Amino acid sequence: METEFKSTLKSIKMLYIIEDGVAHDYHVMPFELMCERIHLSDFNNGWGDYLKIEPNMVMIHTVSNFHFCEEIVRKIQKINPQCPFLILTEEVFRESVLHLPIGENSRTLFLPITFEEMVRALKEIIESNSITYFLRDQIFFEPSNSVLIRDKKRVPLTSKENKLLLYLIHNSHRIVSYEEIENYVWGDTAMNRNTLTTIISNLRKKAGNQPFLENHSNQGYKILLHNLVVKKEL
């Protein structure tokens, strides 16, 4: 699995709800190690845990009680229509899945699944830009809406601020060079280094001057993500 994908996973807060009595799928377990901010829950506590931790993504693993899956998806969609889901379930529920109120940013996998299928589904969800990224304490980033959320207040971003921040997150495992930033953010237009410095300065201010954007002289920038481990024993 490429480093960029693993790095992006570290910035995502995921709620993983498992049906009571269902053993972890061995293909899912590696993601519990890579998603450093995964929160494990069960059917009895899933809804309460969603309200408490406000995850970026919800994964539901059910093999017999699909009614619960429908119930919690509808509850979540009612308060957060943009929430992406990854549903793991049995083939017998294929028809029921068609009636779930989930958007194009969600995916369903029918058991048994392979590790590669898990990776592909998560990549597709992440690449849809529907994820809300956790940056630092009380600071989140919604690329689909071009906003930072700081202390529950929405701070709008410009197009270039939004594009730059998302690119740095997707490459948080390394320093991103000035040339890369110019090619990705400015495209065919020449980048002025002073303009880039101003954009970085504005991002820092909008994030409450949190030290999450690191300048490497004559090289580029690196984003420092605060990866808080949030886990719950079943």
C-alpha positions as CSV (number, residue, x, y, z in Angstrom):
1,M,0.0,0.0,0.0
2,E,1.5,3.4,-1.0
3,T,2.7,5.7,1.7
4,E,0.5,8.6,0.6
5,F,-2.7,6.6,1.2
6,K,-1.5,5.4,4.6
7,S,-0.6,9.0,5.5
8,T,-4.1,10.2,4.5
9,L,-5.7,7.5,6.6
10,K,-4.0,8.9,9.7
11,S,-5.8,12.2,9.4
12,I,-9.3,10.5,9.3
13,K,-11.4,9.8,12.4
14,M,-13.4,6.6,11.7
15,L,-16.2,5.0,13.6
16,Y,-16.3,1.2,13.1
17,I,-19.5,-0.3,14.2
18,I,-19.6,-4.1,14.4
19,E,-22.7,-6.3,14.9
20,D,-22.7,-8.0,18.3
21,G,-21.1,-11.4,18.2
22,V,-19.4,-10.8,14.8
23,A,-15.6,-11.4,14.8
24,H,-13.3,-8.8,13.2
25,D,-12.7,-9.7,9.5
26,Y,-9.0,-10.3,9.2
27,H,-8.9,-8.0,6.2
28,V,-10.3,-5.1,8.3
29,M,-7.8,-5.5,11.2
30,P,-4.8,-3.9,9.4
31,F,-6.9,-0.7,9.1
32,E,-7.2,-0.6,12.8
33,L,-3.5,-0.2,12.9
34,M,-3.2,2.3,10.0
35,C,-6.3,4.4,10.9
36,E,-4.8,5.8,14.1
37,R,-8.0,7.5,15.1
38,I,-10.4,4.6,14.6
39,H,-13.1,4.1,17.3
40,L,-14.5,0.7,17.7
41,S,-18.2,0.4,18.7
42,D,-21.1,-2.1,18.6
43,F,-24.8,-2.0,17.7
44,N,-25.8,-1.0,21.3
45,N,-23.5,2.0,21.4
46,G,-23.1,3.0,17.8
47,W,-25.4,5.9,17.6
48,G,-24.3,7.4,20.9
49,D,-20.6,7.0,19.9
50,Y,-21.3,8.8,16.6
51,L,-22.8,11.8,18.4
52,K,-19.9,11.8,20.9
53,I,-16.9,11.5,18.6
54,E,-18.3,13.1,15.4
55,P,-16.3,10.8,13.0
56,N,-15.3,11.7,9.4
57,M,-16.4,8.3,8.1
58,V,-18.6,5.4,9.4
59,M,-17.9,1.7,8.7
60,I,-20.7,-0.7,9.6
61,H,-20.1,-4.5,9.7
62,T,-23.3,-6.5,9.8
63,V,-24.1,-10.1,8.8
64,S,-27.6,-10.7,10.1
65,N,-29.2,-7.6,11.6
66,F,-29.4,-5.3,8.6
67,H,-32.4,-3.5,10.2
68,F,-29.9,-1.9,12.6
69,C,-27.7,-0.8,9.7
70,E,-30.6,0.9,8.0
71,E,-31.7,2.6,11.3
72,I,-28.3,4.1,12.2
73,V,-27.6,5.2,8.6
74,R,-30.9,7.1,8.5
75,K,-30.2,8.7,11.8
76,I,-26.8,9.8,10.8
77,Q,-27.9,11.0,7.3
78,K,-30.6,13.1,9.0
79,I,-28.0,15.2,10.8
80,N,-25.1,14.8,8.4
81,P,-26.2,14.1,4.8
82,Q,-22.6,14.2,3.6
83,C,-21.3,11.5,5.9
84,P,-19.5,8.7,3.9
85,F,-20.2,5.1,4.8
86,L,-18.4,1.8,4.1
87,I,-20.9,-1.0,4.6
88,L,-19.6,-4.6,5.0
89,T,-22.5,-7.1,4.7
90,E,-23.7,-10.4,3.2
91,E,-24.8,-10.9,-0.4
92,V,-28.3,-11.8,0.9
93,F,-28.8,-8.1,1.7
94,R,-27.9,-6.8,-1.7
95,E,-31.5,-5.7,-2.4
96,S,-31.8,-4.0,0.9
97,V,-28.6,-2.0,0.3
98,L,-30.2,-0.4,-2.7
99,H,-32.7,1.3,-0.4
100,L,-30.1,2.7,2.0
101,P,-30.0,6.6,1.9
102,I,-26.3,6.8,1.2
103,G,-24.7,9.0,-1.3
104,E,-22.2,8.5,-4.1
105,N,-19.4,9.1,-1.6
106,S,-20.2,5.8,0.1
107,R,-19.3,2.2,-0.8
108,T,-20.7,-1.3,0.0
109,L,-18.7,-4.5,0.1
110,F,-20.3,-8.0,0.2
111,L,-18.6,-10.6,2.3
112,P,-16.2,-12.3,1.9
113,I,-13.9,-9.5,0.8
114,T,-10.2,-9.2,0.1
115,F,-7.8,-6.7,1.5
116,E,-7.4,-5.2,-1.9
117,E,-11.1,-4.5,-2.1
118,M,-11.0,-2.8,1.3
119,V,-8.1,-0.5,0.1
120,R,-9.9,0.3,-3.2
121,A,-13.2,1.2,-1.5
122,L,-11.5,3.5,1.1
123,K,-9.4,5.1,-1.7
124,E,-12.6,5.9,-3.6
125,I,-14.2,7.4,-0.6
126,I,-11.2,9.5,0.2
127,E,-10.7,10.7,-3.4
128,S,-14.3,11.9,-3.5
129,N,-13.2,14.7,-1.2
130,S,-16.2,14.2,1.0
131,I,-14.0,13.5,4.1
132,T,-13.7,15.9,6.9
133,Y,-10.0,15.9,8.0
134,F,-8.9,16.4,11.6
135,L,-5.9,18.8,11.7
136,R,-5.3,19.8,15.3
137,D,-7.4,20.0,18.5
138,Q,-10.8,21.4,17.6
139,I,-9.7,22.2,14.0
140,F,-11.2,20.3,11.1
141,F,-11.0,20.7,7.3
142,E,-13.8,20.1,4.8
143,P,-12.4,20.2,1.3
144,S,-15.7,19.7,-0.3
145,N,-17.0,22.9,1.2
146,S,-13.7,24.8,1.3
147,V,-13.9,25.5,5.0
148,L,-11.9,25.1,8.2
149,I,-14.0,24.4,11.3
150,R,-12.3,25.9,14.3
151,D,-13.9,25.6,17.7
152,K,-17.1,24.7,15.8
153,K,-17.0,27.9,13.7
154,R,-16.7,27.7,10.0
155,V,-13.9,29.6,8.4
156,P,-14.1,29.9,4.6
157,L,-11.0,29.2,2.4
158,T,-10.1,30.5,-1.0
159,S,-9.8,28.1,-3.9
160,K,-6.0,28.0,-3.7
161,E,-5.9,27.6,0.1
162,N,-8.3,24.7,-0.2
163,K,-6.4,23.0,-2.9
164,L,-3.0,23.5,-1.2
165,L,-4.2,22.2,2.1
166,L,-5.7,19.1,0.6
167,Y,-2.5,18.4,-1.4
168,L,-0.4,18.7,1.8
169,I,-2.7,16.4,3.7
170,H,-2.5,13.7,0.9
171,N,1.3,14.0,1.1
172,S,1.7,14.5,4.9
173,H,4.4,11.8,5.0
174,R,6.9,14.1,3.3
175,I,8.1,17.6,2.4
176,V,6.2,18.9,-0.7
177,S,8.4,20.9,-2.9
178,Y,7.7,24.4,-4.2
179,E,7.7,23.0,-7.7
180,E,5.0,20.5,-6.9
181,I,2.9,23.1,-5.2
182,E,3.2,25.3,-8.3
183,N,2.2,22.5,-10.6
184,Y,-0.7,21.3,-8.6
185,V,-2.2,24.6,-7.3
186,W,-1.3,27.1,-10.0
187,G,-1.3,24.7,-13.0
188,D,-0.2,26.5,-16.1
189,T,0.1,29.9,-14.3
190,A,3.5,30.8,-12.9
191,M,3.6,30.9,-9.1
192,N,4.9,33.9,-7.2
193,R,6.8,32.7,-4.1
194,N,5.5,35.7,-2.1
195,T,1.9,34.7,-3.0
196,L,2.6,31.2,-1.7
197,T,4.0,32.6,1.5
198,T,0.9,34.8,1.9
199,I,-1.4,31.8,1.4
200,I,0.5,29.8,4.0
201,S,0.3,32.7,6.4
202,N,-3.5,33.0,5.9
203,L,-4.0,29.3,6.5
204,R,-2.1,29.5,9.7
205,K,-4.2,32.5,10.8
206,K,-7.4,30.8,9.9
207,A,-6.4,27.8,11.9
208,G,-5.8,30.0,15.0
209,N,-2.0,30.1,14.4
210,Q,-1.6,26.4,15.2
211,P,1.8,25.1,14.3
212,F,0.7,22.6,11.6
213,L,2.4,24.0,8.5
214,E,6.1,23.6,8.6
215,N,8.4,25.5,6.2
216,H,11.6,23.8,5.0
217,S,13.9,26.5,3.6
218,N,14.7,26.1,-0.1
219,Q,12.7,22.8,-0.1
220,G,9.0,23.3,0.5
221,Y,6.3,22.7,3.1
222,K,5.2,19.8,5.3
223,I,1.9,19.5,7.2
224,L,2.1,18.2,10.7
225,L,-1.1,16.3,11.6
226,H,-2.0,15.7,15.2
227,N,-3.0,12.0,15.3
228,L,-5.0,11.3,18.4
229,V,-5.7,7.7,19.0
230,V,-9.4,7.1,19.9
231,K,-10.2,3.5,20.5
232,K,-12.8,1.6,22.5
233,E,-12.5,-2.0,23.6
234,L,-15.5,-4.2,22.8
